[in-house]
Amino acid sequence: MSAAAGVTAYLSTRMRFLQGAPVLAAVQIPLPGSSIPQFVDPLPLLHVAGGPMETIVAGEEEIALTMQEFQASVMPSTFLPAAGPYTGTWVWGYRAGITPINPAGTYIGPVIVARRNQPAQLRFVNNLTANNIAWREWTDQTLHWADPLNSEMNMCAHTIQPGQPPVGDCADHYTGPVPAVVHLHGGEIPPVLDGGPDAWFTRDGAYHGHAYYTQEDADGNEAIYRYPNTQEAAMIWFHDHVLGATRLNVYAGLAGAYAIIDPDLSLPPGLHPVGLQQSSSGPVDYIIPLVLQDRMFDIDGQFFLPSLGINPEHPYWVPEFVGDTIVVNGKVWPFLDVQPRRYRFLIINGSNARTYELFLTNPVTKVMGPPIWQIGTDGGYLDTPGKIDPNAPKGQLQRLVLMPGERADLIIDFAGFQGQTLIMRNLGRAPYPGGAPPDGATVGRIIQIRVGQALTEPDLSYDPASGTPLRPPMVRLVAPATGTLAPGVTANKTRELTLNEVMGAGGPLEILVNNTRWDGKRGDGSTRSDFTPIPTDGSTEYFSELPNEGDTEVWEIVNLTADAHPIHTHLTQFQLINRQNFNVNKYNKAYAAAFPGGLYIPAYGPPLDYNTGNPRALGGNPDITPFLQGPAMPPNANEAGWKDTVIMYPGQVTRIAVRFAPTDKAIDDSNLFYPFDPDAGGHGYVWHCHIIDHEDNEMMRPYAVRPKLGATRTYVQGEDY
């Protein structure tokens, strides 16, 4: 369900925080994306490449990052606000230092470069003001959220009559301190360093989530995390993850990149850990980040977020935000100058809900290309590059598809396109994949690429078209050519889990994994005997996924909703086995019939006993096998690597192989355990949909890894972190 309908007619009273004092702005009037000039300003690049995006190389010294509000040059330099000159868009961001200077270049970043097996200590400081519009007008306290003031307004959702507007306290705006927490997305890290939804802390230091953790020597508004960086080289990222309000903090700007490099990894000539190398000893072209986001703005160039809920139970929550303006690296519709040679890009889908289908084309000649070569996924390098060619025959990869949270490491060769001006186009529908197509004049365009006439020096960088392997072969849980488990791999457990959408009077009311809310309680507040209660600092949650460290599990995710979802697991990388269609109508009938009374019960949990209800698989759902249609479809070539976020299409069961151990350990390794205790601290991890509007409204579940007995730990809580 998209939030686009009716948005342009919405007016909102707002508070904006300006230079330390709250200023009341009477109304916020949306500015159509079609009114904003395109391709006026250059793409913000890494600081080491001469751009404004902060680049920090991690070492022995602590890195301090302050979450704060400031003005950034998001709009085009030619933009003229309705009132006075444009001095910047008020944003939130991570800034280096305890008392950083307010930068104006971009709100995205920084990019932290860490070396494998060298820990990096980060001090995160919450200096966010609640006067920001996101917290004055957009916070929906009827959701299950952090709730620092313990107002318990989430109970309103269960007392408001369907179709009736909220009144009194249920419609109040939040006026307390802003909770925030930093999650290292893709990080192989101990649970207390994961930055989970309940690990938040506030600016005044007076309030903390029950899972809050820090090393010693931190103020109340700080969290000190020392990341081990023991995982394989990968382009991961960090962003806010506060319970029930992630969409607000990320929308305001809290996102950055984190690259783990491995100088000891054998890469082919011309490929550098942080870019492309022109010769064995020549200069390095640093990787070009492309953080893709869609936003809306008002007539003064400030962020605008629709907050008209479609159901009275949640007056300010919208199921999926999709904007009408594309922002790349914190700049609206930028351009990039390149030479006619190869460049390396890291693309992150940092949008709330928008899915991108990307390719390059010349808008004048209508010729599509050049092709995109994908050399890495969420969890690191592929074995060999995957080609994505818009001119490929039907059935082959023609567009790069990225859902929120996914990353792609790419090489694009602009040789042969001298003097041309190309556009990176987007054909991703919203909601994906069956919603409205993007407007070709606005959100159908991502960035303009201007190719120069000549090279300044020969291009000796790695050529992905050569077929040269990128790395020594990765550990394979899956045989991607056949879409089956790899030889020697046996699943210790199989789980069959569902994705569910609960509908209200106006549309989606909440979205669930395995028909279960975050805390594991049923919709009526009762608990299940087949879930495991785990108390943590006065809060008890009911766990259903309790894998053993070292085990390999097959998770079969049955998507019963109308849209695709990017499912993300914390701690682990996994490998996609296959996808397979199923008869949705027939399965839904069997599914509903399995509930007490023979009718679907929202938020009941699975209809059957989680452990015994389905003899073939854990999860408590009717066996999907009799309802399968057609052959299982193996992963695409560019998906045949380690992933932590993957697209799960409607009407399909998506199977993934999840091993709860480091990705580089061999299948027959007798030491399949992490260097840290994955259960230390008792807070566990989460798995969820990375459409952050969904995860903010129950589409997220905690899980805990049972540690392996006798495992040798080299990264120990209380000593190393």
VMD Tcl script that draws the C-alpha trace (Angstrom):
set ca {
  {0.00 0.00 0.00}
  {1.58 3.27 -1.12}
  {1.35 6.55 0.76}
  {1.51 8.59 -2.43}
  {-2.22 9.01 -2.94}
  {-3.51 12.30 -1.66}
  {-0.13 13.42 -0.36}
  {0.11 16.63 -2.34}
  {-3.07 17.90 -0.72}
  {-1.76 17.38 2.80}
  {-0.82 20.35 4.95}
  {0.92 20.00 8.28}
  {1.67 22.34 11.14}
  {5.28 21.78 12.10}
  {8.07 22.67 14.48}
  {11.54 23.14 13.05}
  {14.70 23.43 15.11}
  {16.76 26.42 14.06}
  {20.04 27.42 15.69}
  {19.12 26.18 19.13}
  {15.60 27.61 19.32}
  {12.23 26.14 18.32}
  {10.56 28.08 15.54}
  {6.94 27.54 14.60}
  {6.15 27.30 10.90}
  {2.44 27.65 10.17}
  {2.02 25.13 7.37}
  {4.22 22.82 5.40}
  {3.23 22.79 1.74}
  {4.61 19.94 -0.39}
  {6.73 20.81 -3.41}
  {6.12 18.44 -6.34}
  {9.26 16.61 -7.38}
  {8.54 17.62 -10.96}
  {9.19 21.24 -9.94}
  {12.75 20.58 -8.75}
  {15.61 21.13 -11.24}
  {17.59 18.02 -12.14}
  {21.29 17.35 -12.75}
  {22.43 20.78 -11.59}
  {25.09 19.83 -9.02}
  {27.80 17.16 -8.93}
  {27.43 13.93 -7.00}
  {28.95 14.21 -3.50}
  {32.01 11.95 -3.48}
  {34.31 10.60 -0.79}
  {36.51 13.16 0.94}
  {39.61 11.23 -0.18}
  {38.40 11.71 -3.75}
  {37.89 15.44 -3.28}
  {34.25 15.30 -2.21}
  {32.34 16.29 0.93}
  {31.53 12.79 2.19}
  {33.63 12.19 5.30}
  {36.03 9.24 5.05}
  {37.48 7.80 8.25}
  {40.13 5.09 8.36}
  {39.70 3.06 11.53}
  {42.78 2.39 13.62}
  {43.70 2.18 17.27}
  {42.20 5.58 18.09}
  {38.56 5.80 19.06}
  {36.18 7.26 16.47}
  {33.54 9.59 17.88}
  {30.37 10.09 15.84}
  {27.77 12.58 17.00}
  {24.17 12.32 15.90}
  {23.03 15.90 15.45}
  {20.91 18.30 13.46}
  {22.44 20.64 10.88}
  {21.84 22.16 7.48}
  {23.03 20.37 4.36}
  {22.92 21.41 0.70}
  {20.40 18.81 -0.41}
  {18.47 20.84 -2.98}
  {19.97 22.01 -6.29}
  {22.03 25.19 -6.09}
  {19.48 26.87 -8.38}
  {16.58 26.14 -6.05}
  {14.63 29.17 -4.84}
  {12.55 28.64 -1.69}
  {9.20 30.31 -1.21}
  {10.57 32.36 1.67}
  {14.04 33.84 1.32}
  {17.27 32.31 -0.01}
  {18.04 28.61 0.34}
  {20.51 28.11 3.19}
  {20.16 24.35 3.39}
  {17.82 21.57 4.40}
  {17.60 20.73 8.08}
  {18.75 17.13 8.45}
  {20.16 14.69 10.95}
  {23.47 12.95 10.43}
  {26.51 11.26 11.96}
  {29.34 13.78 12.28}
  {32.90 13.04 13.29}
  {33.88 14.35 16.72}
  {32.14 15.12 20.00}
  {31.42 18.76 19.06}
  {31.60 18.69 15.25}
  {31.27 21.70 12.98}
  {28.01 21.75 11.07}
  {28.92 20.72 7.51}
  {26.91 21.75 4.46}
  {28.04 19.19 1.88}
  {25.93 16.12 2.59}
  {24.13 14.40 5.43}
  {25.15 10.91 4.25}
  {28.11 9.32 5.94}
  {30.72 9.11 7.07}
  {32.30 6.17 5.28}
  {34.40 4.20 7.75}
  {37.14 1.96 6.35}
  {38.15 -0.82 8.74}
  {40.80 -3.49 8.29}
  {39.84 -7.11 8.82}
  {40.83 -8.53 12.23}
  {41.63 -5.05 13.56}
  {38.92 -3.97 16.01}
  {37.49 -0.48 15.72}
  {36.07 1.41 18.68}
  {33.27 3.87 18.01}
  {31.68 6.28 20.45}
  {28.16 7.22 19.36}
  {26.79 10.42 20.89}
  {23.08 11.29 20.80}
  {22.75 15.06 20.40}
  {19.38 14.99 18.62}
  {16.72 17.51 19.46}
  {13.06 16.57 19.74}
  {12.11 19.84 18.05}
  {12.81 18.23 14.70}
  {9.64 17.86 12.66}
  {10.00 14.08 12.61}
  {9.41 13.94 16.33}
  {6.87 16.76 16.62}
  {4.53 15.66 13.87}
  {5.39 12.21 12.55}
  {5.88 10.02 15.62}
  {3.04 7.54 16.00}
  {2.85 6.59 19.65}
  {0.12 4.03 19.00}
  {2.78 1.73 17.54}
  {4.83 -0.65 19.66}
  {7.81 1.65 19.95}
  {10.68 2.76 22.22}
  {8.37 5.00 24.30}
  {11.00 6.62 26.56}
  {8.34 8.32 28.71}
  {6.36 5.08 29.20}
  {3.14 6.71 28.05}
  {1.92 3.31 26.76}
  {-0.10 4.94 24.01}
  {0.43 1.80 21.95}
  {-2.55 0.45 23.88}
  {-4.68 2.94 21.93}
  {-4.42 0.76 18.86}
  {-6.42 -1.92 20.66}
  {-9.11 0.39 22.07}
  {-9.95 2.70 19.15}
  {-13.03 1.60 17.27}
  {-12.37 0.80 13.60}
  {-13.36 3.69 11.39}
  {-13.34 6.20 14.25}
  {-10.72 8.95 14.50}
  {-8.36 8.88 17.50}
  {-9.13 11.35 20.23}
  {-7.45 12.62 23.38}
  {-4.16 11.05 24.37}
  {-4.26 8.62 21.46}
  {-3.68 11.47 19.03}
  {-1.03 13.30 21.07}
  {2.32 14.17 19.54}
  {5.50 13.07 21.26}
  {7.36 15.79 23.16}
  {10.08 13.84 24.96}
  {13.76 13.22 24.15}
  {14.64 11.44 20.91}
  {15.75 7.80 21.27}
  {18.39 6.52 18.85}
  {20.71 3.54 18.45}
  {23.24 2.60 15.76}
  {22.99 -0.77 14.03}
  {25.91 -2.09 11.97}
  {23.93 -3.65 9.14}
  {25.75 -6.74 7.89}
  {28.09 -6.83 10.88}
  {29.20 -10.15 12.35}
  {29.24 -8.86 15.90}
  {28.24 -9.79 19.48}
  {24.58 -9.19 20.34}
  {25.22 -6.28 22.72}
  {27.08 -4.44 19.92}
  {24.39 -5.11 17.34}
  {22.49 -1.91 18.01}
  {19.15 -3.65 18.22}
  {15.75 -1.96 18.55}
  {15.75 -1.93 22.37}
  {19.34 -0.66 22.79}
  {18.38 3.00 22.33}
  {19.47 5.97 24.42}
  {18.41 9.62 24.56}
  {20.15 12.98 24.32}
  {19.67 13.81 27.99}
  {21.01 10.42 29.06}
  {18.02 9.91 31.33}
  {16.34 7.14 29.34}
  {17.66 3.86 27.93}
  {16.12 0.83 26.30}
  {16.32 -2.40 28.26}
  {19.01 -3.71 25.88}
  {21.18 -0.58 26.11}
  {24.89 -1.41 26.32}
  {28.11 0.52 26.38}
  {31.66 0.08 27.51}
  {32.78 2.04 30.53}
  {33.68 5.72 30.34}
  {30.55 6.72 28.45}
  {28.09 9.44 29.35}
  {24.40 8.62 29.52}
  {23.80 9.92 26.00}
  {26.60 7.78 24.55}
  {27.24 4.19 23.57}
  {30.75 2.84 23.00}
  {30.89 -0.15 20.66}
  {34.13 -1.96 19.80}
  {33.53 -3.90 16.61}
  {35.74 -7.00 16.06}
  {35.87 -6.74 12.23}
  {36.69 -10.45 11.97}
  {34.34 -11.13 9.07}
  {35.25 -11.38 5.41}
  {35.80 -8.20 3.41}
  {32.44 -6.59 2.67}
  {30.72 -3.28 2.07}
  {28.29 -2.99 4.96}
  {26.60 0.08 6.45}
  {25.18 1.56 9.61}
  {21.91 3.29 10.37}
  {19.45 3.94 13.14}
  {17.36 1.04 14.42}
  {15.22 2.38 17.28}
  {12.09 0.39 18.01}
  {9.02 1.72 16.19}
  {10.66 4.90 14.89}
  {13.50 3.78 12.63}
  {11.68 5.25 9.63}
  {11.83 8.73 11.18}
  {15.50 8.73 12.15}
  {16.68 7.25 8.85}
  {14.44 9.56 6.83}
  {16.00 12.53 8.62}
  {19.46 11.34 7.54}
  {20.99 8.82 9.96}
  {22.90 6.50 7.61}
  {26.55 5.87 6.78}
  {28.78 3.25 5.13}
  {31.28 0.85 6.68}
  {33.82 -0.97 4.51}
  {35.75 -3.93 5.89}
  {38.80 -4.50 3.72}
  {41.18 -7.44 3.76}
  {44.65 -6.59 2.40}
  {45.51 -10.29 2.58}
  {42.71 -11.31 0.24}
  {44.03 -12.26 -3.17}
  {42.35 -9.96 -5.69}
  {43.01 -9.95 -9.44}
  {45.34 -7.30 -10.90}
  {43.67 -3.92 -11.23}
  {41.16 -4.52 -8.43}
  {41.91 -2.68 -5.19}
  {40.25 -3.26 -1.77}
  {38.69 0.22 -1.93}
  {38.37 0.78 -5.66}
  {40.11 0.10 -8.94}
  {43.84 0.35 -9.54}
  {45.18 1.70 -12.80}
  {48.45 -0.24 -12.53}
  {50.34 -2.38 -10.04}
  {51.79 0.70 -8.38}
  {49.75 3.49 -9.94}
  {46.95 5.61 -8.51}
  {43.76 4.17 -7.07}
  {40.33 5.32 -8.22}
  {38.33 5.16 -5.03}
  {34.98 3.48 -5.04}
  {32.04 5.80 -5.79}
  {29.23 5.34 -3.27}
  {25.67 5.71 -4.52}
  {23.30 5.86 -1.55}
  {19.84 5.90 -3.13}
  {16.92 7.47 -1.29}
  {13.57 8.91 -2.27}
  {12.28 11.93 -0.41}
  {9.66 14.66 -0.50}
  {10.25 18.36 0.12}
  {8.20 21.40 0.96}
  {8.29 24.73 -0.87}
  {11.13 25.90 1.41}
  {13.32 22.90 0.57}
  {12.77 21.09 3.87}
  {12.02 17.39 4.24}
  {8.34 16.51 4.11}
  {6.95 13.18 5.29}
  {3.25 12.33 4.96}
  {1.73 11.55 8.34}
  {-1.92 10.91 7.57}
  {-2.54 7.38 8.78}
  {-4.89 5.27 6.69}
  {-6.36 3.56 9.77}
  {-7.58 5.28 12.95}
  {-5.69 2.78 15.10}
  {-2.43 4.36 13.89}
  {-3.16 8.04 13.15}
  {0.31 9.00 11.83}
  {1.79 5.77 10.44}
  {1.71 5.13 6.69}
  {2.37 1.57 5.46}
  {5.00 2.43 2.83}
  {6.51 5.82 2.13}
  {7.52 6.45 -1.48}
  {8.72 9.93 -2.37}
  {8.55 11.91 -5.59}
  {12.20 13.06 -5.58}
  {15.42 11.05 -5.86}
  {18.33 11.90 -3.58}
  {21.77 10.33 -4.16}
  {24.48 10.71 -1.52}
  {22.37 13.43 0.06}
  {21.95 15.50 -3.14}
  {18.81 15.82 -5.25}
  {19.32 14.40 -8.78}
  {23.09 14.98 -9.13}
  {25.36 14.42 -12.11}
  {28.70 12.60 -12.31}
  {31.57 13.33 -14.70}
  {33.53 10.26 -15.81}
  {36.15 9.37 -18.38}
  {35.50 6.64 -20.98}
  {36.90 3.83 -18.79}
  {35.93 1.56 -15.90}
  {34.65 2.79 -12.53}
  {33.66 0.97 -9.38}
  {30.43 1.83 -7.56}
  {28.90 0.76 -4.26}
  {25.12 1.10 -4.36}
  {23.07 1.06 -1.17}
  {19.29 1.18 -1.25}
  {18.71 3.50 1.70}
  {15.06 4.20 0.94}
  {12.21 3.52 3.34}
  {10.22 1.34 0.96}
  {11.13 2.00 -2.68}
  {12.56 -0.79 -4.82}
  {14.86 0.13 -7.71}
  {15.26 -1.60 -11.09}
  {18.35 0.07 -12.52}
  {20.01 0.29 -15.91}
  {21.84 2.88 -18.01}
  {20.62 4.47 -21.21}
  {21.24 7.36 -23.56}
  {18.00 9.41 -23.48}
  {18.75 11.00 -26.87}
  {19.66 7.94 -28.95}
  {17.52 5.57 -26.81}
  {20.43 3.11 -26.88}
  {20.65 1.19 -23.63}
  {23.92 0.44 -21.88}
  {26.66 0.05 -20.93}
  {26.06 -3.16 -18.99}
  {26.56 -3.31 -15.25}
  {28.91 -5.92 -13.79}
  {28.19 -6.93 -10.21}
  {31.29 -8.07 -8.33}
  {29.91 -8.19 -4.79}
  {26.78 -8.65 -2.71}
  {25.85 -7.71 0.85}
  {28.41 -10.10 2.34}
  {31.39 -9.52 0.07}
  {32.89 -10.47 -3.26}
  {31.27 -12.91 -5.64}
  {33.46 -15.66 -7.09}
  {33.02 -14.24 -10.58}
  {31.23 -11.10 -11.84}
  {27.58 -11.23 -12.80}
  {26.56 -9.34 -15.95}
  {23.43 -7.19 -15.95}
  {22.75 -6.09 -19.52}
  {19.64 -4.11 -20.54}
  {20.09 -5.48 -24.06}
  {20.15 -9.12 -22.93}
  {17.48 -11.52 -24.19}
  {14.34 -11.99 -22.13}
  {14.98 -14.35 -19.25}
  {18.47 -13.02 -18.61}
  {19.46 -10.26 -16.20}
  {18.51 -6.89 -17.70}
  {18.22 -4.65 -14.63}
  {19.79 -4.43 -11.19}
  {17.01 -4.94 -8.65}
  {17.61 -3.58 -5.16}
  {15.15 -3.53 -2.29}
  {15.73 -1.42 0.86}
  {18.81 -2.54 2.78}
  {20.46 -4.35 -0.13}
  {23.91 -3.41 -1.44}
  {25.70 -4.12 -4.69}
  {29.40 -3.73 -5.56}
  {29.60 -2.84 -9.25}
  {31.96 -2.08 -12.12}
  {30.72 -0.11 -15.13}
  {32.88 0.39 -18.23}
  {32.16 3.65 -20.08}
  {34.61 2.91 -22.91}
  {32.82 3.34 -26.21}
  {30.47 5.96 -24.79}
  {32.76 8.96 -25.29}
  {30.98 12.30 -25.27}
  {27.62 10.82 -24.33}
  {25.32 11.86 -21.52}
  {23.72 8.84 -19.89}
  {20.93 8.46 -17.39}
  {20.67 5.76 -14.76}
  {17.02 4.81 -15.07}
  {14.68 3.17 -12.60}
  {11.72 0.98 -13.57}
  {10.87 -0.32 -10.09}
  {7.15 -0.20 -9.36}
  {5.78 0.91 -6.01}
  {4.68 -1.11 -4.17}
  {6.95 -3.72 -5.71}
  {6.50 -5.56 -7.99}
  {2.84 -4.98 -8.87}
  {2.27 -1.31 -8.05}
  {2.38 1.84 -10.12}
  {5.33 2.37 -12.48}
  {7.67 5.23 -11.63}
  {7.20 8.59 -13.31}
  {9.79 8.59 -16.08}
  {10.40 12.31 -15.62}
  {11.08 12.13 -11.87}
  {11.64 8.98 -9.80}
  {12.35 7.05 -12.99}
  {15.65 8.95 -13.13}
  {18.46 8.44 -10.62}
  {21.62 10.22 -11.76}
  {23.06 11.75 -14.92}
  {26.48 10.49 -16.04}
  {28.52 12.68 -18.38}
  {31.19 10.73 -20.23}
  {34.24 12.70 -21.34}
  {35.88 12.53 -24.74}
  {39.26 11.06 -23.87}
  {41.28 9.19 -21.27}
  {44.02 10.92 -19.32}
  {45.88 7.59 -19.07}
  {45.36 3.99 -20.22}
  {42.80 1.96 -18.29}
  {44.67 -0.95 -16.72}
  {42.05 -1.72 -14.08}
  {40.37 -5.08 -13.62}
  {38.07 -5.94 -16.51}
  {35.04 -7.93 -15.31}
  {34.31 -9.04 -18.87}
  {37.57 -11.02 -18.87}
  {36.07 -13.78 -16.75}
  {38.99 -13.63 -14.32}
  {37.83 -14.85 -10.88}
  {37.46 -12.16 -8.26}
  {38.63 -14.20 -5.30}
  {39.47 -17.69 -4.09}
  {36.23 -19.69 -4.13}
  {33.86 -18.80 -1.32}
  {32.43 -21.38 1.05}
  {29.33 -22.72 -0.66}
  {26.26 -23.70 1.30}
  {24.32 -23.69 -1.96}
  {24.99 -24.97 -5.46}
  {23.63 -21.92 -7.29}
  {23.41 -23.60 -10.70}
  {20.92 -26.17 -9.43}
  {19.30 -24.22 -6.61}
  {20.01 -26.94 -4.07}
  {22.22 -27.34 -1.03}
  {25.87 -27.82 -1.97}
  {27.50 -31.25 -1.74}
  {28.32 -32.10 1.85}
  {25.84 -29.60 3.29}
  {23.03 -30.96 5.44}
  {20.37 -28.84 7.05}
  {20.17 -29.37 10.80}
  {16.69 -27.86 10.78}
  {14.16 -26.59 8.28}
  {11.78 -23.78 9.19}
  {8.71 -22.78 7.20}
  {7.69 -19.24 8.12}
  {5.10 -16.86 6.68}
  {4.87 -13.18 5.82}
  {1.44 -11.77 6.71}
  {-0.41 -8.50 6.20}
  {-3.23 -7.64 8.59}
  {-5.78 -5.34 6.97}
  {-7.72 -2.56 8.66}
  {-10.61 -0.42 7.47}
  {-8.36 1.75 5.31}
  {-5.66 -0.72 4.33}
  {-2.72 -2.44 6.04}
  {-2.94 -2.21 9.83}
  {0.23 -4.14 10.66}
  {2.60 -6.49 8.85}
  {3.98 -9.60 10.55}
  {6.55 -12.35 10.21}
  {4.99 -15.74 10.91}
  {1.79 -13.96 11.97}
  {3.59 -12.97 15.17}
  {4.17 -9.59 16.75}
  {7.56 -8.44 17.99}
  {7.10 -9.60 21.60}
  {5.64 -12.99 20.69}
  {2.35 -12.41 22.49}
  {-0.95 -13.02 20.76}
  {-3.25 -10.22 19.74}
  {-5.33 -10.72 22.88}
  {-2.23 -10.52 25.08}
  {-2.03 -14.24 25.83}
  {1.17 -16.24 25.41}
  {2.04 -19.46 23.61}
  {3.44 -22.53 25.30}
  {5.49 -23.41 22.21}
  {7.46 -20.13 22.39}
  {10.32 -19.64 24.85}
  {10.06 -16.71 27.29}
  {13.37 -14.87 27.72}
  {13.35 -12.13 30.39}
  {15.72 -9.20 29.95}
  {15.96 -6.37 32.46}
  {12.28 -6.49 33.33}
  {11.04 -7.12 29.80}
  {9.98 -10.61 28.69}
  {9.80 -11.53 25.03}
  {8.71 -14.85 23.60}
  {11.20 -16.38 21.18}
  {10.45 -18.93 18.49}
  {13.70 -18.99 16.49}
  {16.49 -20.39 18.70}
  {19.14 -21.83 16.34}
  {22.30 -23.54 17.58}
  {25.67 -21.98 16.87}
  {27.38 -23.88 14.07}
  {24.15 -25.28 12.63}
  {22.98 -24.80 9.08}
  {19.27 -24.20 8.73}
  {17.00 -23.89 5.72}
  {14.42 -21.14 6.12}
  {11.47 -21.32 3.75}
  {9.68 -17.98 3.75}
  {6.12 -18.18 2.41}
  {4.99 -14.74 1.27}
  {1.22 -14.46 1.76}
  {1.13 -10.69 1.15}
  {0.54 -8.86 -2.12}
  {4.00 -7.26 -2.23}
  {7.67 -8.22 -2.10}
  {9.61 -7.84 1.15}
  {13.38 -7.52 1.72}
  {13.99 -9.89 4.64}
  {17.12 -9.11 6.68}
  {18.84 -11.20 9.34}
  {21.13 -9.66 11.92}
  {24.48 -11.39 12.69}
  {24.35 -13.89 9.85}
  {24.95 -13.87 6.16}
  {23.03 -16.52 4.23}
  {22.86 -17.92 0.71}
  {19.78 -17.96 -1.48}
  {18.81 -21.51 -2.46}
  {15.85 -20.92 -4.76}
  {12.39 -19.44 -5.17}
  {9.26 -21.35 -6.12}
  {5.69 -20.39 -6.95}
  {2.77 -21.79 -4.99}
  {-1.00 -21.72 -5.26}
  {-1.80 -18.80 -2.98}
  {-5.58 -19.27 -2.85}
  {-5.44 -22.95 -2.01}
  {-2.70 -22.50 0.56}
  {-4.56 -19.62 2.20}
  {-7.62 -21.84 2.60}
  {-5.56 -24.57 4.27}
  {-3.77 -21.96 6.35}
  {-6.99 -20.35 7.61}
  {-8.57 -23.74 8.30}
  {-5.68 -24.64 10.60}
  {-6.57 -21.84 13.06}
  {-9.02 -22.46 15.92}
  {-12.50 -22.04 14.49}
  {-11.23 -22.45 10.93}
  {-10.70 -18.73 10.34}
  {-7.48 -16.71 10.16}
  {-6.68 -14.96 13.46}
  {-4.38 -11.93 13.07}
  {-1.31 -11.85 15.35}
  {-2.17 -15.29 16.76}
  {1.18 -16.67 15.73}
  {1.27 -19.70 13.47}
  {-1.95 -21.73 13.48}
  {-0.28 -24.98 14.58}
  {2.25 -25.84 17.26}
  {5.57 -24.27 16.24}
  {7.61 -27.39 16.96}
  {5.28 -30.28 16.11}
  {2.50 -28.92 13.89}
  {4.32 -29.61 10.61}
  {6.34 -32.86 10.60}
  {8.57 -31.59 7.77}
  {9.51 -28.17 9.13}
  {9.42 -26.04 12.25}
  {7.24 -22.94 12.22}
  {3.73 -24.15 12.97}
  {2.33 -23.69 9.45}
  {0.67 -26.14 7.06}
  {3.21 -27.81 4.79}
  {3.68 -25.76 1.62}
  {4.74 -28.81 -0.42}
  {1.31 -29.85 -1.82}
  {0.70 -26.31 -3.03}
  {3.95 -25.75 -4.95}
  {3.73 -24.90 -8.65}
  {6.42 -25.33 -11.26}
  {10.12 -25.90 -10.75}
  {12.23 -24.16 -8.14}
  {14.13 -21.21 -9.64}
  {17.85 -20.98 -8.75}
  {19.33 -17.64 -7.72}
  {20.40 -15.17 -10.38}
  {24.13 -14.96 -11.02}
  {24.41 -11.69 -9.11}
  {22.63 -13.24 -6.10}
  {24.98 -16.23 -5.86}
  {26.94 -14.96 -2.89}
  {26.56 -14.15 0.78}
  {23.52 -12.01 1.52}
  {21.99 -10.51 4.64}
  {18.96 -9.01 2.87}
  {17.07 -10.66 0.02}
  {13.91 -10.06 -2.01}
  {11.01 -12.35 -1.19}
  {8.37 -12.08 -3.90}
  {4.61 -12.43 -3.39}
  {3.17 -15.80 -4.31}
  {6.51 -17.50 -3.83}
  {8.33 -19.45 -1.18}
  {11.92 -18.21 -0.89}
  {14.44 -20.66 0.53}
  {17.69 -19.55 2.15}
  {20.52 -21.50 3.78}
  {21.53 -19.83 7.03}
  {24.67 -21.01 8.84}
  {25.26 -19.62 12.30}
  {29.03 -19.45 11.99}
  {31.60 -17.26 10.19}
  {31.21 -17.30 6.42}
  {34.82 -18.30 5.67}
  {34.86 -21.54 7.69}
  {34.78 -24.70 5.59}
  {31.76 -26.98 5.52}
  {33.64 -29.73 7.37}
  {35.37 -27.40 9.84}
  {35.09 -28.81 13.35}
  {35.26 -25.31 14.83}
  {32.05 -23.79 13.52}
  {31.71 -21.01 16.06}
  {32.20 -17.26 16.29}
  {35.17 -15.63 18.03}
  {32.61 -14.16 20.44}
  {29.74 -15.67 22.40}
  {26.62 -15.03 20.26}
  {24.45 -15.16 23.38}
  {26.55 -12.99 25.70}
  {24.41 -10.30 27.27}
  {21.19 -12.19 26.65}
  {19.63 -9.70 24.22}
  {19.89 -11.75 21.05}
  {19.38 -10.49 17.50}
  {16.42 -9.76 15.21}
  {15.22 -10.69 11.74}
  {12.78 -8.46 9.93}
  {11.52 -6.79 6.79}
  {13.78 -3.92 5.74}
  {10.92 -1.81 4.45}
  {11.40 0.30 7.53}
  {7.78 1.41 7.66}
  {6.98 -2.30 8.09}
  {9.63 -3.08 10.69}
  {8.35 -0.11 12.70}
  {4.94 -1.79 12.89}
  {5.63 -5.35 14.07}
  {7.30 -6.96 11.02}
  {10.29 -7.95 13.13}
  {11.05 -10.78 15.53}
  {13.88 -11.35 18.01}
  {15.95 -14.51 17.80}
  {18.77 -15.89 19.93}
  {21.67 -18.18 19.02}
  {22.40 -20.97 21.47}
  {26.19 -20.96 21.96}
  {28.26 -24.03 21.17}
  {29.57 -25.81 24.23}
  {33.36 -25.83 24.49}
  {33.85 -23.10 21.87}
  {37.07 -21.11 22.17}
  {36.36 -17.37 22.33}
  {38.97 -14.80 21.37}
  {36.68 -11.76 21.62}
  {35.28 -11.65 25.12}
  {32.78 -9.33 26.77}
  {34.37 -7.40 29.61}
  {37.84 -7.80 28.12}
  {37.67 -6.91 24.44}
  {34.38 -5.03 24.40}
}
mol new
graphics top color blue
foreach p $ca { graphics top sphere $p radius 0.5 }
foreach p [lrange $ca 0 end-1] q [lrange $ca 1 end] { graphics top cylinder $p $q radius 0.2 }
display resetview
